[in-house]
């Protein structure tokens, strides 16, 4: 923690706060997300018994709302997808060359003055996975002599991870302006093991190198990239273009579209649905920059990262938390810029089907524990009244509602909405509404399911080329899989979200759980997402 920054920027949990009054307030705020969820369930069950008519009317209205929401999401996802494809076709280096100096909002004389600092945190991932990641970086159009690469290892990863990192450095280190391998010590006081603490350690190491070279922080863009991230060929050039032309480049994070497709062909159906659903959600979010938060792999100015004291080292969801750190630090004067440009990441695949299902659940639970941001930014607003309330609410309401709906909507729609038929008693069950409730709800849900056609279509066109070991019949299952979406919404949506927010409610914090990276067939040659990216963008790369 930096001494010149307010302490509330680095709170990970209520026990981090010394003041008893503030600690109690923070605990109350931590309880709120879970309280909203369980209060809803309790009210629903109680009203289904005492006021079944109310719940029946609500269920019909909610099914209609869900129909409208499906249409809304489908339209925005499709619009964002089209923009993404257009951005892939643009030669961003040529646009940088043609960009007049007077259009720069950054104090540099030329776009070549910008350095790319990319941090790849690793734990125990295999050499082959990491090598495919760095092959993709080498295939980007950014000048490699203006890149600083950090492979951030964990001491807890053991000797095998250290040997893998040294092998990667030996094979790739000389191809970039600088290449660092860092080792994050285990059991540091005030930290939890995880991506945030590892990244912060690595970024501080990189800071020493940047200081030694005399590179101004204003000239450095830092990208936090998961170690399985396959960057598409023009990622760093489109990032730089947006950075140079942003209205407030040092008050902005830059968010690509994460597509979980690297190993999508070998993922089980339920894992594929979860991966595509996440990809579609983040694609759609590009259309909502006024509500957009950072997620997973993202980029920002190194100057800004230093100004907020780097990523928090005591939280699980550091990727969204860094946005809120910046938002509070700069009095609400911070936002996320949508790049409309993709990066490819792994779908959840493990060595067995059941292990994969367990990992999907754990990954969703970890993401859902991002609800810990709710007490963080509400308490931060309490401590920092410079933030206009409408500005806070602009981001706070979608975040709070998002975690709430994640945990409740599918259960209300597919299970709890039917309770009046079982608890409503003879008087309600003899009514016309009771007779028509299942039919009317089924019609609305059936119409809403038409939205699955859009999902199925997008899932097919987002696929990397089919590996030779999979027959054409696999395409059929890529479409049919969407019939399992209600199961996914409940088992890998609502349940992990409920668990995560209930844990937060009862002071049972999650530790960081690194998603297992497992590929039966590594993304190489024509089967790789990297190759697919080069094909779609009109560039020929080393993996094509």
C-alpha positions, 0 to 999 in steps of 0.5 A: 500500500502506498502511504499517499493513497487513502486506505479504503482503496486497499480494503479486501474484507471488513477485518482489514478496517481498524475503525470499529464503526467503519468495520461494522458498516463494511460488514453490513454492506458485505451482507447486502448481496446475499440478503437480497437473494435470500429475502427474494426466495423467502418472499416468493415462497411465502407469497406463493402460499398466502398470495398465490395470485400475486405470484402467478401474475408476477411470474407471467410478467417476469416471463414477458420481461425475460423475453424482452431481455433475451431480444435486447441481449441478442440484438446488442450481441449481434451489433457488437459482433459485426463491429468486432469483425469490422475492427478485425479487418482494419489495418490499425498500424496504417491508421496509426501512421496516418493519424495526425499528431494534433489528434493525439491526446497523449504527450508523445511525438509519434505512435512508435514512442509507445511501449507495450508492457504485457504481464502473463501470470502463470501457476503450473501451466504446461510449456505447450500452452504458454508457448502458443501464447507467446507465438501469438504475441510474436505474430502481432503487428506491434514492433517487438523492440517496443515490447516488455514481456513479463512471465510472472511465476509463483514460487508456489508453482514449484520447480517444474513451473520454474523450469518451464518459465526458464525454457520460455525465456530462453526460446522467446526472450531475445525476440522482444525489447525486454523479457522478465521472469518474476517469481512471486514469493508465497505467504507474504503478509497481507496477501492472498495467493492469486492473480492480483498479488502475482501481477502486482509483484511482476508490475513492480519488477517491471517498474524498476526496469522501466525506471532504469531505461528512463521510459516515461510512465505516460508512454507505457501501456500495460496489458494484464493477460491470462497465460492462455490468452491468444492475442489477435494480430492487431491487438496492440495496434488497435489498443494504441490507436484508442489510447492516443485518441481517447478523450482522457487516455489516463482515466480509461481502461481498454477492454477487448472481447474475451472469446473462450474458444481456444479449445472449444472443440474438445470441451463438453457440451455444458462447458461449451455453453458456459464458454459461449455464454460468457463470450456473448455476454462480454461481446454485448457489454461492448455496447454499454461503455457507460456501464462497462467494467474491466474483466480478465484480460484488459489494458490501461496506462502504466501511469494510471496503474502506478497512481492507484497503487497497482492491483489489490493483493488481497482480493479474488476478483482483481480484474473488476476491482482495478476499475473500482480502485481507479473510479474511487481514486479519481473521484468517479472520473474513470471509464472503460473503452470498448475496443471491439477487438477479440482475444481468445482464451480457453474454455474450461476443459479438464482431464475428465468429464466430472472434473470439467463440470466441477471446474466450470462450477468453481470458475463461475463461483469465483467470478460471482464472488466479484460481488465483493466489489459491492461493499467496496465501492459503496464504502468507498463512496461513503469515504469519498464524497467527491464522487457525484451520486449519479455517476456512482449509480451509473455503474453501481446499479448495473453491478448490483442488479447483475449479481442479483439477477445472476443468482435469482432469475433462472430459479424464479423463472424455471422453478420458483415461478411454479410454486403457486400451483403447489402451495396455492391451495384449492381456491387458487388451483380451481381458478382460470389463472391457475389453469392457464399459468403453465400454458401462458408461461410455456408460450412466453418461454418458448418464444424467448427460446427463439433467441437461442437460434441467434446464440447457436448461429453465433457459436458456429461462426465463432468456431475456430477451424474444426480439428481433423479428429472431429467429424462434421457431425460435431457441428450438429451437437454445437447447435443442439447443445443450446437446448441445455441452456436452462440446466446451465443457467441454474447449475452453472449460473444461479447455484455458484452465484448463490454460494459465492454471495452467501459466503460473502454474507457469512464472512466465509471468503473465497480464496483464489482458485486458478482455473486448470488449463488442459488441452487434449490437442494444443492449439497449433497450426490450422486448429488454433484460434490464433491461426483463425484470427489471422485468417479472419483479419486477412493476415498471414502469420507463423501459425497460419 
